[in-house]
């Protein structure tokens, strides 16, 4: 008979072979031998055939501690901790002593199920029985504390271990890596190498997960080179982690090279990692090719596969593929998976074809909705400008006892800002304060934006002061607020404070500061900042920065410089840039350049009414009535209608909306009388100033 340890493999072939050997043992009458029976039992539990294992265990004439430990470990590995604990009680009742392997299995179950209290109870029993010095059970104890988020306790166990193995070191490294502690994780790695402990997958994989920023790209390469140079035995776990790390560090090419280097050892996680990398780097075509290829080679997509590939369908070019994938999800019976449904909602909301209705249909069809589901729809309402619907939906979330997090607060505060509903915004501010989210930088940024839009820059500043200022998020918001309120110098002072405090500047920071320079006419300062962005701060110019520069020159009457800036752009200007230049033409009164710019806009965005209106307005100032008539005919032929501007005011928590010459409000007569009185007052003041 073959040695039983050679049969332990998780495959149908292994199960068939152990069944044959079991039959042979019965035929030879050796099943009564406890050692033989334990080996067969161990093979069945490793093959996850617990039903057969239980039957054999119950029929064993003689059991020992190994028999009980094998069954307990089998139930733990199968994910049935409660049954394992019942079996442990039975073991104690039968008078069998508990050893390090028993404790190790139960601690593994506690770690996998995040049962800290159970793990602490086991720790107490280990101390009583003296098993805390056993390297196997002590390593399991350390791993339990680390996985339950008690890294300090894990460190204490590690320090007092009389003997340590690679499992002990790996468990502690993984614990520190889980909480994002880069320094301690790599310090332990250096100590591990210095002491000559064997390195393996469990060592490298947690370390590689910490390398998730472009600044770690070189370190990722060094670690990868170290693995190859020393020939350390690593498997899929490390290569899968390397694919993700290279992707997070910005090198899709290196991620692809790792993926291509091991075609025979890929598992489903490998394919999913590479798919997620392509999606992250906006290479949708490669993502779809990979999705097809993995199925052709026999790898069936799982929930993670679908959530990744659906993320690639937010662009309009992949709209049809998104709908096809939705049908495939339904065909595979995954339409009730919360994560897949959330990915579908995000796909429909992220597409540029206004698919909010489809997102709502997915949301309404879900039997179980989580916070992500609710937050996605709330954010969708806010992004699509359906601010009143967003506010109603937020109330529905509150009434439904859905936990409100910073994503929800950000979305609803953005809607309050869009509607300029100060009183409601203040009420939500109070809720955020009670929930402990006021200091959150994202909520703080939304509060700053809301108060700025409502005209209360003082409250915006107070919100800024009450939040953390470690990143540029809240700094950017308050700078935008001051710029919009005509206080550009305050915004510039904040920009210099950011630099002094070594806060990392991003592309939005420069949009804010350039807007501030534009609004107060600081042309020289704005030019200096624009020209130094890439050289001094490492932030490449984007389309919006050029638009800010054009607006800066246009407001200052430097139309030639604005035009030169457009002509010197390293990429083709988009509609935003042309609209900004058109606005500069209007400010400077250059009708010829305006007509040229407008023709480009009318070709690229024929449905946009603003271009027609602005050009018609310029023709009106010059008395070119034939040109105005031509613009109106063109609008009529293309079915373009001027969208009237709306104003609104909040009175006693109720929003009143109206547009020019609107007489639908029952109090319109009184309103227009007051308006005429105010106009007369303004004229009187202007006359007094002229006389003075």
C-alpha positions in Angstrom: 0.0 0.0 0.0 1.3 3.5 -0.9 2.2 5.8 2.0 -0.8 7.8 3.1 0.9 11.2 3.1 1.4 10.9 -0.7 -2.4 10.7 -1.2 -3.2 14.1 0.4 -4.2 16.2 -2.6 -7.4 18.2 -3.1 -8.5 16.5 -6.3 -11.0 13.9 -7.5 -8.0 11.6 -8.3 -6.8 11.8 -4.7 -10.3 11.0 -3.4 -10.6 8.0 -5.7 -7.2 6.7 -4.6 -7.9 7.0 -0.9 -11.2 5.2 -1.4 -9.4 2.4 -3.1 -6.9 2.2 -0.2 -9.7 2.4 2.3 -11.3 -0.6 0.6 -8.0 -2.5 0.6 -7.5 -1.8 4.4 -11.0 -3.2 5.1 -10.2 -6.3 3.0 -6.9 -6.8 4.9 -8.6 -6.2 8.2 -6.2 -3.3 9.1 -8.9 -0.6 9.8 -8.8 -1.6 13.4 -5.3 -0.3 13.7 -5.6 3.2 15.0 -2.5 4.6 13.1 -3.9 3.3 9.8 -7.4 4.5 10.5 -6.1 8.0 11.4 -4.2 8.3 8.2 -7.3 7.3 6.1 -9.4 9.7 8.2 -6.9 12.5 7.6 -7.0 12.0 3.9 -10.8 12.1 3.8 -10.9 15.4 5.8 -8.2 16.9 3.5 -10.4 16.0 0.5 -13.3 17.7 2.3 -15.3 14.4 2.5 -16.5 15.1 6.0 -19.6 12.8 5.7 -17.4 9.7 5.0 -14.9 10.9 7.6 -17.6 11.2 10.3 -18.9 7.7 9.5 -15.4 6.2 9.7 -14.7 8.1 12.9 -17.8 6.8 14.6 -17.0 3.2 13.5 -13.4 3.3 14.9 -13.0 0.8 17.7 -10.1 2.8 19.2 -9.6 6.5 19.0 -6.7 8.6 20.3 -5.9 12.3 20.5 -4.8 12.3 16.8 -8.3 10.9 15.8 -10.1 13.7 17.6 -7.6 16.4 16.4 -8.0 15.2 12.8 -11.8 15.6 12.9 -11.7 19.0 14.7 -9.2 20.3 12.0 -11.4 18.9 9.3 -14.5 20.8 10.5 -12.4 24.0 11.0 -11.1 23.8 7.4 -14.6 23.1 6.2 -15.7 26.4 7.8 -17.9 24.7 10.5 -16.4 26.1 13.7 -19.5 25.4 15.8 -19.3 21.6 15.0 -15.6 21.7 15.7 -16.3 23.2 19.2 -18.9 20.5 19.9 -16.4 17.9 18.9 -13.9 19.5 21.3 -16.4 19.2 24.2 -16.9 15.5 23.3 -13.1 15.0 23.3 -12.9 16.5 26.8 -15.8 14.4 28.1 -14.1 11.2 26.8 -11.0 12.1 28.8 -8.6 12.8 26.0 -5.9 15.4 26.7 -5.8 18.6 24.6 -2.4 19.3 22.9 -0.8 22.0 20.8 -2.5 20.7 17.6 -5.9 20.9 19.2 -5.4 24.5 20.2 -3.9 25.3 16.8 -7.0 24.1 15.0 -9.5 25.9 17.2 -7.4 29.1 17.0 -7.4 28.9 13.3 -11.2 28.7 13.4 -11.3 31.7 15.7 -9.1 33.7 13.3 -11.1 32.8 10.2 -14.4 33.7 11.9 -13.0 36.8 13.7 -13.9 35.3 17.1 -11.5 37.3 19.3 -13.3 36.3 22.6 -13.1 32.6 21.7 -9.4 33.0 20.9 -8.8 34.7 24.2 -10.5 31.8 26.0 -8.3 29.3 24.2 -5.3 31.5 25.1 -6.2 31.2 28.8 -6.5 27.3 28.5 -3.1 27.2 26.7 -1.5 29.1 29.7 -3.2 26.7 32.1 -2.0 23.6 30.3 1.5 25.0 29.5 0.9 24.8 25.7 1.8 28.4 25.1 5.4 27.3 24.7 4.5 24.9 21.8 5.6 26.5 18.6 2.6 25.2 16.6 -0.1 26.4 19.0 1.8 29.6 19.8 2.1 30.5 16.1 -1.7 29.8 15.7 -2.3 32.1 18.7 -0.2 34.8 17.2 -2.0 34.4 13.8 -5.4 34.6 15.6 -4.5 37.9 17.3 -3.1 39.4 14.1 -6.2 38.4 12.0 -8.5 39.8 14.7 -6.8 43.2 14.5 -4.9 42.9 17.8 -1.4 43.2 16.4 0.0 44.5 19.7 -1.2 41.2 21.4 0.3 39.3 18.5 3.6 41.1 18.9 3.6 40.2 22.7 3.0 36.5 21.9 5.8 36.7 19.4 8.3 38.2 21.9 7.6 35.5 24.5 7.8 32.5 22.1 10.8 30.4 23.1 11.0 29.0 19.6 9.9 30.7 16.4 9.4 29.3 12.9 8.6 30.9 9.5 4.9 30.6 10.2 5.3 32.8 13.3 7.3 35.5 11.5 4.9 35.4 8.5 1.8 35.8 10.7 3.2 38.9 12.4 4.3 40.4 9.1 0.8 39.8 7.7 -0.7 41.4 10.8 1.2 44.6 10.4 0.6 44.6 6.7 -3.1 44.3 7.3 -3.2 47.6 9.2 -0.9 49.2 6.6 2.1 49.5 8.8 4.9 49.6 6.2 7.8 50.3 8.5 7.2 47.4 11.0 6.4 45.0 8.2 9.7 45.6 6.4 11.6 45.8 9.7 10.4 42.2 10.5 11.4 41.1 7.0 14.9 42.4 7.5 15.2 40.6 10.9 13.8 37.4 9.4 16.5 37.4 6.7 19.2 38.3 9.3 18.2 35.3 11.4 18.2 33.0 8.4 14.6 32.0 8.6 13.2 30.4 5.5 11.2 32.8 3.3 8.2 31.7 1.3 4.8 32.9 -0.1 3.5 33.8 3.3 6.5 36.2 3.7 6.4 38.0 0.4 2.7 38.2 -0.4 1.7 40.5 2.6 4.7 42.8 2.0 3.9 43.2 -1.7 0.3 44.2 -0.8 1.7 47.3 0.9 3.3 48.5 -2.4 0.3 50.3 -3.7 1.6 53.7 -4.8 3.8 54.9 -7.7 6.5 55.9 -5.1 6.9 52.1 -4.4 7.5 51.1 -8.0 11.3 50.8 -7.6 10.9 48.8 -4.3 8.4 46.4 -6.0 11.0 45.8 -8.7 13.8 45.3 -6.1 11.7 42.8 -4.1 10.7 41.0 -7.4 14.4 40.8 -8.4 15.4 39.5 -4.9 12.9 36.7 -5.3 14.3 35.7 -8.7 17.9 36.1 -7.7 17.8 33.9 -4.7 15.5 31.4 -6.3 13.1 31.4 -3.4 10.2 29.1 -3.8 7.1 31.2 -4.4 3.8 30.3 -5.9 0.7 31.9 -7.3 0.0 34.0 -4.2 3.1 36.1 -4.7 2.8 36.4 -8.5 -0.8 37.5 -8.1 0.2 40.1 -5.5 3.0 41.3 -7.9 0.5 41.8 -10.7 -1.6 44.0 -8.4 1.4 45.8 -7.0 2.8 46.8 -10.4 -0.6 47.9 -11.4 -1.1 50.1 -8.3 2.4 51.5 -8.8 1.4 52.6 -12.3 3.3 50.0 -14.4 0.8 48.0 -16.4 3.7 46.8 -18.6 5.4 45.1 -15.7 2.1 43.7 -14.4 1.6 42.1 -17.9 5.2 40.7 -17.9 4.6 39.0 -14.6 1.3 37.6 -15.9 2.9 36.3 -19.1 5.9 34.8 -17.2 3.9 32.0 -15.6 1.2 30.7 -18.1 1.2 27.2 -16.7 0.6 28.2 -13.0 -2.2 30.7 -13.4 -5.3 30.3 -11.3 -8.5 32.2 -11.3 -7.1 34.9 -9.0 -4.2 35.4 -11.4 -6.7 36.2 -14.2 -8.8 38.4 -12.0 -5.7 40.3 -10.9 -4.7 41.0 -14.4 -8.2 41.9 -15.4 -8.5 44.4 -12.6 -5.1 45.9 -13.6 -6.3 46.5 -17.2 -9.5 48.0 -15.9 -7.6 50.3 -13.5 -5.5 51.6 -16.4 -8.5 52.2 -18.7 -7.5 49.6 -21.2 -10.9 48.3 -21.8 -10.1 46.5 -25.0 -7.4 44.4 -23.4 -9.7 43.7 -20.4 -12.4 42.3 -22.7 -9.9 40.2 -24.6 -8.6 38.7 -21.4 -12.2 38.1 -20.2 -12.8 36.0 -23.4 -9.4 34.3 -23.3 -9.8 33.1 -19.7 -13.1 31.4 -20.5 -11.7 29.8 -23.6 -9.0 28.2 -21.4 -11.6 26.9 -19.0 -11.5 29.4 -16.2 -15.1 30.2 -15.2 -15.7 33.8 -14.1 -16.6 34.4 -10.5 -18.1 37.4 -8.7 -14.8 39.3 -8.7 -14.4 38.7 -12.4 -17.8 40.2 -13.2 -17.3 43.2 -10.8 -14.0 44.0 -12.6 -15.2 43.7 -16.2 -18.4 45.6 -15.4 -16.2 48.5 -14.2 -14.7 48.7 -17.7 -18.1 49.3 -19.2 -18.7 52.8 -17.8 -17.4 54.4 -21.0 -20.0 55.0 -23.7 -18.0 53.0 -26.3 -18.6 49.8 -24.2 -22.3 50.5 -23.5 -23.4 47.5 -25.5 -20.9 45.2 -23.9 -22.2 46.3 -20.5 -25.8 45.3 -21.4 -24.5 42.0 -22.7 -22.7 41.4 -19.5 -25.8 42.2 -17.6 -27.6 39.5 -19.5 -24.8 37.1 -18.8 -25.0 37.9 -15.1 -28.6 37.0 -15.2 -27.9 33.8 -17.1 -25.3 32.7 -14.6 -27.8 33.4 -11.7 -25.7 36.2 -10.1 -28.3 38.9 -10.3 -28.9 38.7 -6.6 -25.2 39.1 -5.6 -24.9 42.4 -3.9 -21.4 43.1 -5.2 -22.3 42.3 -8.8 -25.5 44.4 -8.6 -23.5 47.3 -7.1 -21.1 47.0 -10.1 -24.0 47.1 -12.5 -25.4 50.2 -10.8 -22.0 51.8 -11.0 -21.7 50.9 -14.6 -25.0 52.4 -15.6 -24.4 55.6 -13.5 -20.9 55.9 -14.8 -21.8 55.6 -18.5 -22.2 58.8 -20.5 -25.5 57.8 -21.9 -27.7 58.8 -19.0 -28.7 55.3 -17.7 -30.0 56.3 -14.3 -33.3 54.5 -15.0 -31.4 51.3 -15.6 -29.4 51.7 -12.4 -32.7 52.3 -10.5 -34.2 49.1 -12.0 -31.2 47.1 -10.8 -31.5 48.7 -7.3 -35.2 47.9 -7.1 -34.7 44.3 -8.2 -32.2 43.6 -5.4 -33.4 41.5 -2.5 -30.5 42.5 -0.2 -29.1 46.0 -0.5 -26.0 47.2 1.4 -24.6 50.7 2.0 -22.8 50.7 -1.3 -26.2 50.1 -3.2 -27.9 53.0 -1.4 -24.9 55.3 -1.7 -24.5 54.6 -5.4 -28.1 55.7 -6.2 -27.8 58.7 -3.9 -24.6 59.8 -5.6 -26.3 59.1 -9.0 -29.1 61.5 -8.2 -26.6 64.1 -7.1 -24.4 63.8 -10.1 -27.3 63.9 -12.6 -28.5 67.1 -11.1 -31.6 65.5 -9.5 -30.9 67.2 -6.2 -34.5 67.1 -4.9 -34.7 63.4 -5.6 -31.3 63.0 -3.8 -32.7 64.8 -0.7 -35.8 62.6 -0.7 -33.7 59.5 -1.1 -31.5 60.5 1.8 -34.5 60.8 4.0 -35.6 57.3 2.9 -32.2 56.0 3.9 -32.6 57.5 7.3 -36.1 56.1 7.8 -34.8 52.7 6.6 -32.1 52.7 9.3 -29.4 52.5 6.7 -26.0 53.4 8.2 -25.1 56.9 6.9 -21.4 57.1 6.1 -19.2 59.8 4.6 -20.1 58.9 1.0 -23.8 59.6 1.8 -23.1 62.9 3.6 -20.9 64.1 0.7 -23.6 63.3 -1.9 -26.5 64.9 0.0 -24.4 68.0 1.0 -23.5 68.4 -2.7 -27.3 68.4 -3.5 -27.9 71.0 -0.8 -25.2 73.1 -2.4 -26.7 72.8 -5.9 -30.1 73.9 -4.6 -28.5 76.5 -2.2 -30.7 75.2 0.6 -28.8 76.6 3.5 -31.2 75.6 6.3 -31.4 72.0 5.1 -27.6 72.0 4.7 -27.2 73.2 8.2 -29.5 70.4 9.5 -27.4 67.8 7.7 -24.3 69.4 9.1 -25.7 68.8 12.6 -26.4 65.1 11.7 -22.8 64.7 10.4 -21.6 66.3 13.6 -23.6 63.9 15.8 -22.4 61.0 13.7 -18.7 62.0 14.2 -18.1 62.8 10.5 -17.5 66.5 10.7 -13.7 66.1 10.9 -13.7 63.7 7.9 -11.9 65.4 5.1 -14.4 64.4 2.4 -17.4 65.5 4.5 -15.5 68.7 5.5 -14.9 69.4 1.8 -18.6 69.0 1.0 -19.5 71.3 3.9 -17.1 73.9 2.6 -18.6 73.7 -0.9 -22.1 73.9 0.5 -21.5 76.9 2.6 -19.6 78.6 -0.2 -22.4 78.0 -2.7 -24.9 79.4 -0.1 -22.8 82.5 0.3 -21.6 81.9 3.8 -17.8 81.9 3.4 -17.3 82.4 7.1 -19.0 79.0 7.9 -17.0 77.4 5.1 -13.8 78.6 6.7 -15.0 77.2 10.1 -15.7 73.8 8.5 -12.2 74.0 7.0 -10.6 74.7 10.4 -12.4 71.7 12.0 -11.2 69.1 9.6 -7.9 67.3 9.1 -5.6 69.1 6.7 -3.1 66.3 5.8 -4.2 66.1 2.2 -5.2 68.7 -0.5 -8.9 67.8 -0.4 -10.2 70.4 2.1 -7.5 72.9 1.0 -8.8 72.8 -2.6 -12.4 73.3 -1.5 -11.7 76.4 0.6 -9.5 77.9 -2.1 -12.3 77.5 -4.6 -14.7 79.0 -2.1 -12.6 82.2 -1.6 -12.0 82.4 -5.4 -15.7 82.3 -6.1 -16.3 85.0 -3.4 -13.8 87.3 -5.0 -11.3 86.9 -2.3 -8.5 85.6 -4.5 -5.7 86.9 -2.3 -6.9 84.8 0.6 -6.9 81.8 -1.7 -3.4 82.5 -2.7 -2.3 82.8 0.9 -3.8 79.4 1.5 -1.8 78.0 -1.5 1.4 79.3 0.0 0.4 77.8 3.4 -0.1 74.5 1.7 3.4 74.7 0.3 4.9 75.7 3.6 3.1 72.8 5.4 4.3 70.4 2.7 0.8 69.3 1.8 0.9 67.3 -1.5 -0.4 69.5 -4.3 -2.5 67.9 -7.0 -4.0 69.1 -10.3 -7.2 70.3 -8.6 -5.1 72.6 -6.3 -3.8 74.4 -9.4 -7.2 74.7 -10.9 -8.3 76.4 -7.7 -5.3 78.8 -7.4 -5.4 79.7 -11.1 -9.2 80.4 -10.8 -8.3 82.7 -7.8 -5.7 84.5 -9.9 -8.2 84.9 -12.8 -10.9 86.3 -10.7 -8.8 89.1 -9.2 -6.7 89.8 -12.3 -3.3 88.6 -11.0 -2.0 87.8 -14.5 1.7 87.7 -13.8 1.2 85.5 -10.7 -1.1 83.2 -12.6 1.4 82.8 -15.5 4.2 82.1 -13.0 2.2 79.3 -11.4 1.0 77.9 -14.7 4.6 77.7 -16.1 6.0 76.2 -12.9 3.4 73.4 -12.4 5.3 70.6 -14.1 8.9 71.7 -13.5 8.6 72.7 -9.8 5.7 70.6 -8.6 5.7 67.5 -10.9 2.0 68.1 -11.9 1.5 67.9 -15.7 -0.8 70.4 -17.3 -4.3 69.1 -18.1 -7.1 70.5 -20.2 -8.6 72.4 -17.3 -5.4 74.2 -16.5 -5.2 75.5 -20.0 -8.8 76.6 -19.7 -7.9 78.5 -16.5 -5.0 80.2 -18.2 -7.2 81.2 -21.2 -9.8 82.6 -18.7 -7.0 84.5 -16.9 -5.8 86.2 -20.0 -9.4 86.8 -21.3 -10.5 88.6 -18.2 -7.4 90.8 -18.3 -8.1 91.7 -21.9 -5.0 89.8 -23.2 -6.8 87.9 -26.0 -3.7 87.4 -28.1 -2.0 85.6 -25.2 -5.2 83.5 -24.7 -5.1 82.5 -28.4 -1.4 81.7 -28.3 -2.0 79.5 -25.2 -4.6 77.5 -27.2 -2.3 77.2 -30.2 0.6 76.0 -28.0 -1.3 73.2 -26.3 0.4 69.7 -26.7 -3.0 68.1 -27.3 -6.2 69.0 -29.2 -8.4 71.5 -27.3 -11.7 70.1 -26.1 -15.1 71.9 -25.9 -14.3 73.3 -22.5 -11.2 75.1 -23.8 -13.1 76.5 -26.9 -16.0 77.7 -24.7 -13.5 79.5 -22.4 -11.9 81.2 -25.4 -15.3 82.2 -26.7 -16.0 83.8 -23.4 -12.7 85.7 -23.6 -13.7 86.9 -27.1 -16.9 88.2 -25.7 -15.1 90.0 -22.9 -12.6 91.6 -25.4 -15.3 92.2 -28.1 -13.4 90.3 -30.9 -16.3 89.1 -33.1 -14.1 87.6 -35.8 -12.3 85.2 -33.5 -15.5 84.5 -31.7 -17.2 83.4 -35.0 -14.2 81.2 -35.7 -14.3 79.6 -32.3 -18.1 79.3 -32.4 -17.9 77.4 -35.7 -15.7 74.8 -34.1 -18.1 74.4 -31.2 -21.2 74.3 -33.4 -19.6 71.5 -35.3 -18.5 69.4 -32.2 -21.6 70.3 -30.0 -24.4 71.3 -32.3 -27.0 70.7 -29.5 -25.4 73.0 -27.0 -27.5 76.2 -26.8 -24.9 78.3 -25.0 -22.8 78.9 -28.1 -25.7 80.1 -30.1 -26.9 82.5 -27.3 -23.4 83.9 -26.7 -22.7 84.6 -30.3 -26.1 86.1 -30.9 -25.5 88.4 -27.9 -22.3 89.6 -29.4 -24.0 90.2 -32.7 -26.7 92.2 -30.9 -24.1 94.5 -29.3 -22.8 95.2 -32.8 -26.2 95.7 -34.3 -25.8 92.8 -36.8 -29.4 91.8 -36.8 -29.1 89.6 -39.9 -26.5 87.5 -38.1 -28.8 87.1 -35.1 -31.6 86.0 -37.5 -29.3 83.4 -39.0 -28.4 82.1 -35.6 -32.1 81.7 -34.7 -32.8 79.9 -38.0 -29.9 77.5 -37.3 -31.2 76.8 -33.8 -34.7 76.2 -35.1 -33.4 73.9 -37.9 -31.3 71.9 -35.4 -34.1 71.7 -32.8 -32.0 73.6 -30.3 -33.9 75.6 -27.7 -32.6 78.2 -25.3 -32.8 76.9 -21.7 -34.0 79.7 -19.5 -32.0 80.6 -16.4 -33.6 79.8 -13.1 -33.2 81.4 -9.7 -34.5 80.2 -6.4 -34.8 81.3 -2.8 -35.3 79.2 0.4 -37.9 80.6 2.8 -38.8 78.6 5.9 -37.3 75.4 4.6 -39.2 75.6 1.3 -37.5 76.3 -2.0 -39.2 78.8 -4.4 -38.0 78.6 -8.0 -38.6 81.2 -10.8 -37.1 82.4 -14.1 -37.1 85.7 -16.0 -40.5 87.4 -16.2 -42.0 84.4 -14.4 -45.5 85.2 -13.0 -46.5 81.7 -11.8 -45.9 82.5 -8.2 -49.1 83.6 -6.4 -47.1 86.5 -4.7 -45.4 87.6 -7.9 -47.1 91.1 -7.9 -45.6 91.9 -4.5 -42.3 90.5 -5.6 -42.0 92.6 -8.7 -43.0 95.7 -6.8 -40.2 95.1 -4.3 -37.8 94.3 -7.2 -38.7 97.7 -8.9 -38.1 99.5 -5.6 -34.7 97.8 -5.2 -33.7 98.7 -8.8 -34.7 102.4 -8.2 -32.6 102.4 -5.0 -29.6 101.0 -6.9 -29.9 103.7 -9.6 -30.1 106.4 -6.9 -26.9 105.1 -5.3 -25.2 105.1 -8.7 -26.2 108.7 -9.4 -25.0 109.8 -6.0 -21.6 108.1 -6.7 -21.4 109.8 -10.1 -22.0 113.2 -8.6 -19.5 112.6 -5.9 
